[in-house]
């Protein structure tokens, strides 16, 4: 008689490669997210937020300035500035505002620059954000074109790349 317990008399041998297959499968599953992360472009916040916020603010200001012009027959003067959209100037008969609740600041908390007549748009106005440096006529400025043009003249900031990695 055998000295082994009856249930242990015969055991099915496990294949030796079983552990290697499990480890390979585990390694593949764990490397998949790393591979996906490495192959997808990663964007910084500065790619989207400032441009979209400026585009929205500039478009809202352009709309309000156009409404002011339709009511009064002219755009606010440089001296009246954008405040003419919230409070009635003395020399604006037909003013039917306020056209905005408040005048927004740009992403970097600088006031938008307004000129009428404009140097870039002599028949209408110039409207721009001085950008992160707060100084006009530098490469990071974001300017609206005339009210009848829907695009924005945007300058890339040297401190902000479009894509941080591929």
C-alpha positions as CSV (number, residue, x, y, z in Angstrom):
1,X,0.0,0.0,0.0
2,X,1.0,3.5,-0.7
3,X,1.7,5.9,2.1
4,X,0.3,8.9,0.2
5,X,-3.2,10.2,0.8
6,X,-5.6,9.0,-1.9
7,X,-6.4,12.5,-3.2
8,X,-2.7,13.2,-3.6
9,X,-1.9,10.0,-5.4
10,X,-2.2,11.6,-8.8
11,X,-1.9,15.2,-9.6
12,X,-2.1,16.8,-13.0
13,X,1.2,18.4,-13.7
14,X,1.0,22.2,-14.6
15,X,2.7,23.2,-17.7
16,X,6.0,25.0,-17.0
17,X,5.2,27.8,-19.5
18,X,2.0,28.7,-17.7
19,X,3.7,31.3,-15.6
20,X,5.6,32.8,-18.5
21,X,2.4,33.3,-20.6
22,X,0.7,35.0,-17.6
23,X,3.6,37.4,-17.2
24,X,3.8,38.2,-20.9
25,X,0.0,38.9,-21.0
26,X,0.3,41.1,-17.9
27,X,3.3,43.0,-19.4
28,X,1.3,43.7,-22.6
29,X,-1.8,44.9,-20.8
30,X,0.3,47.2,-18.5
31,X,2.3,48.6,-21.4
32,X,-0.8,49.5,-23.5
33,X,-1.7,52.7,-21.6
34,X,1.9,53.8,-21.6
35,X,2.0,53.3,-25.4
36,X,-1.3,55.2,-25.9
37,X,-0.1,58.1,-23.8
38,X,3.3,58.3,-25.6
39,X,1.6,58.3,-29.1
40,X,-1.1,60.9,-28.5
41,X,-0.4,64.7,-28.6
42,X,-0.6,66.6,-25.3
43,X,-1.8,70.2,-25.3
44,X,-1.1,72.8,-22.8
45,X,-3.8,75.1,-21.4
46,X,-2.4,78.0,-23.2
47,X,-3.3,76.4,-26.5
48,X,-7.0,76.8,-26.0
49,X,-8.1,78.9,-23.1
50,X,-6.6,82.3,-23.8
51,X,-7.4,82.3,-27.6
52,X,-10.9,81.1,-27.1
53,X,-11.6,83.5,-24.2
54,X,-10.1,86.4,-26.2
55,X,-12.1,85.4,-29.3
56,X,-15.3,85.4,-27.2
57,X,-14.5,88.7,-25.5
58,X,-13.4,90.4,-28.7
59,X,-16.5,89.1,-30.5
60,X,-18.8,90.3,-27.7
61,X,-17.1,93.7,-27.7
62,X,-17.3,94.0,-31.5
63,X,-21.0,93.1,-31.4
64,X,-21.6,95.7,-28.7
65,X,-19.6,98.3,-30.6
66,X,-21.6,97.6,-33.8
67,X,-24.9,97.9,-31.8
68,X,-23.7,101.3,-30.5
69,X,-22.8,102.4,-34.0
70,X,-26.2,101.3,-35.4
71,X,-28.0,103.3,-32.6
72,X,-25.8,106.5,-32.7
73,X,-24.5,106.5,-36.2
74,X,-20.9,106.3,-35.0
75,X,-18.5,104.2,-33.0
76,X,-17.4,105.5,-29.6
77,X,-14.4,107.8,-29.8
78,X,-11.1,106.9,-28.4
79,X,-11.7,109.3,-25.5
80,X,-15.1,107.7,-24.7
81,X,-13.5,104.3,-24.9
82,X,-15.2,101.0,-24.2
83,X,-17.0,102.6,-21.2
84,X,-19.4,104.1,-23.7
85,X,-20.9,100.6,-24.0
86,X,-21.9,100.6,-20.3
87,X,-22.6,104.3,-19.6
88,X,-24.1,106.9,-22.0
89,X,-21.6,109.5,-23.3
90,X,-22.8,113.1,-23.3
91,X,-22.5,113.4,-27.1
92,X,-24.3,110.2,-28.1
93,X,-27.9,110.9,-29.1
94,X,-29.8,107.7,-29.9
95,X,-27.7,105.7,-27.3
96,X,-29.9,102.7,-26.4
97,X,-27.6,100.9,-24.0
98,X,-26.1,99.6,-21.9
99,X,-24.7,97.3,-24.6
100,X,-22.7,95.3,-22.0
101,X,-23.0,94.8,-18.3
102,X,-19.3,95.3,-17.7
103,X,-16.2,95.7,-19.9
104,X,-14.1,92.5,-19.5
105,X,-10.4,92.3,-18.9
106,X,-8.3,90.0,-21.0
107,X,-6.9,86.7,-19.8
108,X,-4.0,88.4,-18.0
109,X,-6.2,91.0,-16.4
110,X,-5.2,93.8,-18.7
111,X,-7.8,96.2,-20.2
112,X,-8.5,95.8,-23.9
113,X,-7.1,98.6,-26.0
114,X,-9.6,100.5,-28.1
115,X,-9.0,103.2,-30.7
116,X,-11.5,104.9,-33.0
117,X,-10.7,105.7,-35.7
118,X,-8.2,102.9,-35.7
119,X,-4.6,102.9,-37.0
120,X,-5.1,99.5,-38.5
121,X,-8.8,100.0,-39.4
122,X,-9.1,103.8,-40.1
123,X,-12.8,103.6,-41.1
124,X,-13.9,101.7,-38.0
125,X,-11.8,100.9,-34.9
126,X,-8.9,99.0,-33.5
127,X,-9.6,96.5,-30.6
128,X,-6.9,94.3,-29.2
129,X,-5.5,92.6,-26.1
130,X,-1.9,93.5,-25.3
131,X,-1.3,89.8,-24.4
132,X,0.6,88.4,-21.5
133,X,3.2,91.1,-21.3
134,X,0.6,93.9,-21.2
135,X,2.5,95.9,-23.8
136,X,0.9,96.9,-27.1
137,X,2.7,96.2,-30.4
138,X,4.6,93.2,-29.2
139,X,4.4,89.7,-30.8
140,X,1.9,88.3,-28.2
141,X,-0.9,90.8,-29.0
142,X,-4.3,89.5,-30.1
143,X,-6.2,91.9,-32.3
144,X,-9.8,92.0,-33.6
145,X,-10.2,93.1,-37.2
146,X,-13.0,95.3,-38.4
147,X,-16.6,94.4,-37.4
148,X,-17.3,92.9,-40.8
149,X,-14.3,90.5,-40.7
150,X,-14.8,87.5,-38.5
151,X,-11.2,86.4,-38.0
152,X,-8.7,87.5,-35.4
153,X,-5.1,88.4,-35.9
154,X,-3.4,86.2,-33.4
155,X,0.3,86.1,-32.6
156,X,1.8,83.1,-30.9
157,X,3.4,83.7,-27.6
158,X,7.1,82.6,-27.6
159,X,6.5,81.1,-24.1
160,X,3.6,78.8,-25.3
161,X,4.1,76.0,-27.7
162,X,1.2,74.5,-29.5
163,X,2.0,70.9,-28.6
164,X,4.2,69.9,-25.7
165,X,4.9,66.4,-27.1
166,X,3.8,63.9,-29.7
